[in-house]
Each structure stands twice: as C-alpha cells, then as structure tokens.
Amino acid sequence: MPIQTQSDRQRVLSAQVEINFNDLVSGVAGNAIKLPNNAVVVGCGVHVLMPFNSATSDTLSIGDAALPTRHISAVNIKSAGAGFIGTRSGKRTTQPEWLTATWTGAGAAPTAGKVLVTVEYVISGAGDGNQD
C-alpha cells in the first residue's frame, strides 16, 4: 500500500522564557513553558544571558514531568553567551503539558545568572494551509 500523502501543513510555533538564578531550587523541576495538546517538540535551546555563579557548578536540564532531561540534559550554564540545542524526541503531548527546567547547582548558592529557554513545536493535526 502506498504512503497516504497529506496536503495539510503545520507552522512551527515557538515560545520563550527567561529564567533567573533565583527562580528555581537546585534539583527541583520547575514549570517553564506550557505546551498545548498534540504538540510535538521539534527544537529546544538554552542561551546563557548571564552566567550562573555558584561556587562549584551550575547545570540546566529541559524536559517534562516524566523525563526532566528529555530535551536538554545537564548543560553547563556558567559561561556567558553559551548556547545549547537539545534533542528532538518526537514525543507528542496528549494533553496540555509543562516543559520543565531543572537547575542543579553545587557549592555556594548563585547570586547572579539568567538563561533564555526557547522551544519550537508543531501541533500535530492542526493544518495551517495546504500544499498539493
């Protein structure tokens, strides 16, 4: 049987959130961006706007409640301007769902730090146009 082609096309949507050093508790996932039903993440990134300055280390993971490292796993956020691109899991949400951010710091607590998290996604089954 041949592949059933679809003429519907979906636009890539994006959402961003800035996370400050005092927005999260080390090791605890915090809700960052709410994804709609049927969202499929096609891209995820972290950009360090201001380095975190814990005494020993600072990392950030991006995921969801089931897998906090699904998109980005423990990237170093102690370097200014550093950018990280995550994996494309292909997971589709079955209801509105939070993308989570988990900061893990070691040593003295940070007194500075800010990152920008960006997620790109399509809504499966939601056609924005047609292409024959």
PASEBA-1860 file (N, C-alpha, C; in nm, 3 decimals):
! residues 132
1> MPIQTQSD> 0.085/-0.117/0.000/0.000/0.000/0.000/0.089/0.124/0.000 ~ 0.066/0.219/-0.087/0.149/0.340/-0.090/0.122/0.431/0.029 ~ 0.218/0.516/0.058/0.203/0.615/0.166/0.090/0.710/0.131 ~ 0.004/0.735/0.227/-0.105/0.832/0.207/-0.051/0.972/0.235 ~ -0.028/1.047/0.130/0.027/1.182/0.148/-0.080/1.276/0.202 ~ -0.036/1.377/0.273/-0.124/1.476/0.332/-0.092/1.613/0.274 ~ -0.195/1.689/0.241/-0.171/1.823/0.188/-0.168/1.928/0.299 ~ -0.220/1.894/0.418/-0.215/1.989/0.530/-0.070/2.019/0.569
9> RQRVLSAQ> -0.046/2.144/0.604/0.085/2.187/0.653/0.068/2.255/0.788 ~ 0.167/2.237/0.875/0.166/2.298/1.007/0.278/2.400/1.017 ~ 0.250/2.509/1.080/0.353/2.609/1.106/0.428/2.571/1.234 ~ 0.556/2.604/1.237/0.634/2.584/1.359/0.606/2.703/1.450 ~ 0.565/2.673/1.572/0.540/2.774/1.673/0.656/2.775/1.770 ~ 0.675/2.886/1.838/0.783/2.891/1.938/0.736/2.967/2.060 ~ 0.802/2.936/2.170/0.777/3.006/2.296/0.911/3.020/2.367 ~ 0.923/3.129/2.444/1.047/3.155/2.516/1.016/3.196/2.660
17> VEINFNDL> 1.111/3.169/2.747/1.101/3.216/2.885/1.243/3.245/2.936 ~ 1.256/3.356/3.008/1.382/3.386/3.076/1.373/3.329/3.217 ~ 1.479/3.262/3.259/1.485/3.204/3.392/1.602/3.266/3.467 ~ 1.572/3.327/3.581/1.674/3.390/3.666/1.728/3.292/3.769 ~ 1.845/3.320/3.821/1.911/3.233/3.918/1.825/3.202/4.039 ~ 1.735/3.291/4.077/1.653/3.271/4.197/1.513/3.220/4.166 ~ 1.487/3.178/4.041/1.356/3.126/4.002/1.341/2.977/4.032 ~ 1.451/2.905/4.048/1.447/2.761/4.067/1.521/2.719/4.194
25> VSGVAGNA> 1.485/2.602/4.244/1.553/2.540/4.357/1.638/2.427/4.301 ~ 1.762/2.416/4.344/1.852/2.315/4.290/1.793/2.174/4.298 ~ 1.792/2.106/4.182/1.745/1.969/4.174/1.595/1.952/4.163 ~ 1.521/2.062/4.161/1.375/2.055/4.155/1.327/2.110/4.021 ~ 1.251/2.030/3.947/1.198/2.073/3.818/1.092/2.181/3.838 ~ 1.105/2.290/3.762/1.008/2.398/3.768/0.937/2.412/3.634 ~ 0.809/2.445/3.637/0.733/2.464/3.513/0.785/2.588/3.440 ~ 0.816/2.570/3.311/0.875/2.679/3.235/0.787/2.727/3.119
33> IKLPNNAV> 0.739/2.636/3.036/0.657/2.670/2.920/0.547/2.565/2.907 ~ 0.423/2.611/2.896/0.312/2.517/2.881/0.287/2.490/2.732 ~ 0.293/2.361/2.697/0.269/2.318/2.559/0.123/2.275/2.545 ~ 0.062/2.300/2.428/-0.076/2.260/2.408/-0.089/2.111/2.376 ~ -0.210/2.062/2.374/-0.240/1.926/2.335/-0.190/1.900/2.193 ~ -0.135/1.783/2.168/-0.083/1.741/2.036/0.041/1.816/1.991 ~ 0.113/1.879/2.083/0.237/1.948/2.048/0.350/1.846/2.033 ~ 0.428/1.863/1.928/0.547/1.781/1.906/0.667/1.876/1.902
41> VVGCGVHV> 0.757/1.862/2.000/0.873/1.950/2.006/0.969/1.915/1.892 ~ 1.003/2.015/1.811/1.097/1.995/1.700/1.229/2.066/1.725 ~ 1.235/2.144/1.833/1.359/2.211/1.868/1.352/2.269/2.007 ~ 1.466/2.273/2.074/1.472/2.328/2.208/1.613/2.384/2.227 ~ 1.622/2.498/2.291/1.754/2.556/2.312/1.763/2.636/2.440 ~ 1.885/2.650/2.489/1.915/2.732/2.606/2.026/2.827/2.566 ~ 2.009/2.954/2.595/2.112/3.054/2.570/2.143/3.122/2.704 ~ 2.270/3.125/2.742/2.311/3.186/2.869/2.323/3.337/2.849
49> LMPFNSAT> 2.233/3.413/2.911/2.236/3.558/2.903/2.334/3.616/3.004 ~ 2.337/3.556/3.123/2.431/3.594/3.229/2.471/3.464/3.299 ~ 2.600/3.435/3.308/2.642/3.310/3.368/2.595/3.295/3.513 ~ 2.555/3.175/3.549/2.526/3.144/3.688/2.661/3.137/3.761 ~ 2.663/3.174/3.887/2.791/3.184/3.957/2.795/3.107/4.089 ~ 2.736/2.988/4.093/2.753/2.902/4.212/2.901/2.875/4.228 ~ 2.943/2.841/4.349/3.086/2.822/4.376/3.150/2.712/4.293 ~ 3.079/2.602/4.270/3.140/2.488/4.202/3.085/2.464/4.063
57> SDTLSIGD> 2.954/2.442/4.050/2.898/2.413/3.918/2.751/2.452/3.910 ~ 2.706/2.475/3.785/2.567/2.504/3.755/2.532/2.435/3.625 ~ 2.425/2.354/3.625/2.378/2.291/3.502/2.228/2.310/3.491 ~ 2.178/2.298/3.368/2.035/2.311/3.345/1.990/2.199/3.252 ~ 1.877/2.138/3.286/1.814/2.037/3.202/1.674/2.083/3.166 ~ 1.630/2.047/3.045/1.496/2.082/2.998/1.425/1.952/2.961 ~ 1.305/1.934/3.012/1.230/1.813/2.983/1.085/1.829/3.017 ~ 1.029/1.725/3.079/0.889/1.727/3.121/0.877/1.648/3.251
65> AALPTRHI> 0.755/1.635/3.301/0.734/1.568/3.430/0.781/1.423/3.427 ~ 0.763/1.356/3.313/0.801/1.215/3.303/0.952/1.196/3.288 ~ 1.018/1.289/3.218/1.161/1.278/3.192/1.223/1.419/3.191 ~ 1.274/1.465/3.304/1.324/1.603/3.315/1.442/1.636/3.223 ~ 1.504/1.536/3.161/1.616/1.560/3.070/1.579/1.524/2.925 ~ 1.452/1.519/2.893/1.407/1.473/2.761/1.468/1.555/2.646 ~ 1.480/1.685/2.661/1.525/1.771/2.551/1.669/1.820/2.566 ~ 1.708/1.856/2.686/1.844/1.903/2.713/1.886/1.845/2.848
73> SAVNIKSA> 2.005/1.786/2.853/2.049/1.719/2.975/2.174/1.783/3.034 ~ 2.158/1.844/3.149/2.268/1.894/3.233/2.376/1.971/3.158 ~ 2.334/2.079/3.090/2.433/2.162/3.021/2.491/2.266/3.118 ~ 2.616/2.298/3.099/2.687/2.395/3.183/2.638/2.536/3.152 ~ 2.588/2.607/3.253/2.538/2.743/3.232/2.623/2.846/3.306 ~ 2.753/2.816/3.319/2.846/2.908/3.384/2.927/2.991/3.284 ~ 2.896/2.982/3.153/2.970/3.057/3.052/2.877/3.151/2.976 ~ 2.911/3.280/2.974/2.828/3.379/2.905/2.818/3.349/2.757
81> GAGFIGTR> 2.699/3.368/2.704/2.677/3.352/2.560/2.668/3.209/2.513 ~ 2.694/3.113/2.599/2.687/2.974/2.558/2.545/2.940/2.514 ~ 2.534/2.862/2.409/2.405/2.819/2.360/2.403/2.669/2.344 ~ 2.291/2.608/2.370/2.280/2.463/2.363/2.153/2.426/2.289 ~ 2.163/2.333/2.197/2.048/2.282/2.122/2.019/2.142/2.172 ~ 1.892/2.115/2.197/1.854/1.986/2.252/1.817/1.883/2.147 ~ 1.774/1.769/2.193/1.733/1.660/2.105/1.589/1.677/2.063 ~ 1.553/1.610/1.956/1.415/1.611/1.906/1.355/1.475/1.937
89> SGKRTTQP> 1.279/1.468/2.044/1.230/1.339/2.093/1.115/1.283/2.011 ~ 1.038/1.369/1.945/0.922/1.323/1.870/0.803/1.294/1.959 ~ 0.817/1.317/2.088/0.705/1.291/2.181/0.591/1.390/2.152 ~ 0.470/1.337/2.147/0.351/1.420/2.126/0.276/1.430/2.258 ~ 0.239/1.551/2.296/0.160/1.568/2.418/0.018/1.516/2.393 ~ -0.042/1.456/2.493/-0.178/1.406/2.481/-0.276/1.495/2.557 ~ -0.223/1.596/2.620/-0.300/1.699/2.690/-0.205/1.815/2.710 ~ -0.255/1.934/2.748/-0.161/2.043/2.777/-0.059/1.996/2.880
97> EWLTATWT> 0.067/2.029/2.857/0.175/1.974/2.940/0.285/2.078/2.955 ~ 0.347/2.080/3.073/0.455/2.174/3.101/0.590/2.122/3.054 ~ 0.664/2.207/2.988/0.806/2.186/2.965/0.873/2.233/3.095 ~ 0.960/2.151/3.150/1.021/2.185/3.279/1.168/2.222/3.264 ~ 1.215/2.299/3.359/1.357/2.336/3.368/1.406/2.291/3.505 ~ 1.520/2.221/3.506/1.579/2.176/3.632/1.722/2.229/3.641 ~ 1.744/2.319/3.734/1.878/2.373/3.760/1.939/2.290/3.872 ~ 2.067/2.257/3.856/2.141/2.189/3.961/2.269/2.267/3.988
105> GAGAAPTA> 2.281/2.316/4.110/2.399/2.392/4.149/2.475/2.321/4.259 ~ 2.606/2.343/4.262/2.690/2.286/4.367/2.776/2.397/4.426 ~ 2.799/2.389/4.553/2.876/2.492/4.622/2.784/2.602/4.670 ~ 2.840/2.717/4.701/2.760/2.830/4.749/2.655/2.868/4.645 ~ 2.538/2.909/4.693/2.427/2.945/4.604/2.465/3.062/4.514 ~ 2.412/3.064/4.390/2.445/3.174/4.299/2.383/3.305/4.344 ~ 2.447/3.413/4.304/2.395/3.548/4.329/2.363/3.617/4.198 ~ 2.389/3.549/4.087/2.361/3.604/3.955/2.340/3.488/3.858
113> GKVLVTVE> 2.274/3.518/3.748/2.255/3.420/3.642/2.119/3.433/3.577 ~ 2.118/3.418/3.443/1.993/3.424/3.368/2.012/3.348/3.237 ~ 1.913/3.265/3.203/1.914/3.193/3.077/1.784/3.220/3.003 ~ 1.789/3.204/2.872/1.671/3.213/2.786/1.646/3.074/2.730 ~ 1.529/3.018/2.757/1.490/2.888/2.705/1.392/2.910/2.590 ~ 1.417/2.845/2.478/1.331/2.853/2.361/1.287/2.714/2.322 ~ 1.159/2.696/2.295/1.109/2.569/2.244/1.034/2.596/2.113 ~ 1.056/2.509/2.015/0.984/2.515/1.888/0.903/2.387/1.876
121> YVISGAGD> 0.778/2.400/1.831/0.691/2.284/1.822/0.588/2.301/1.710 ~ 0.533/2.190/1.665/0.420/2.191/1.574/0.303/2.126/1.648 ~ 0.183/2.162/1.608/0.065/2.098/1.664/0.016/1.997/1.562 ~ 0.037/1.872/1.594/0.004/1.763/1.504/-0.147/1.763/1.475 ~ -0.180/1.755/1.347/-0.319/1.751/1.305/-0.385/1.886/1.288 ~ -0.316/1.993/1.320/-0.371/2.128/1.304/-0.315/2.189/1.177 ~ -0.389/2.183/1.070/-0.343/2.236/0.942/-0.355/2.386/0.934 ~ -0.248/2.452/0.890/-0.250/2.597/0.870/-0.257/2.634/0.723
129> GNQD> -0.252/2.535/0.638/-0.257/2.560/0.495/-0.246/2.429/0.421 ~ -0.253/2.436/0.290/-0.244/2.318/0.206/-0.137/2.335/0.101 ~ -0.078/2.225/0.064/0.019/2.224/-0.045/-0.002/2.094/-0.122 ~ -0.033/2.108/-0.248/-0.053/1.987/-0.330/0.077/1.932/-0.380
END
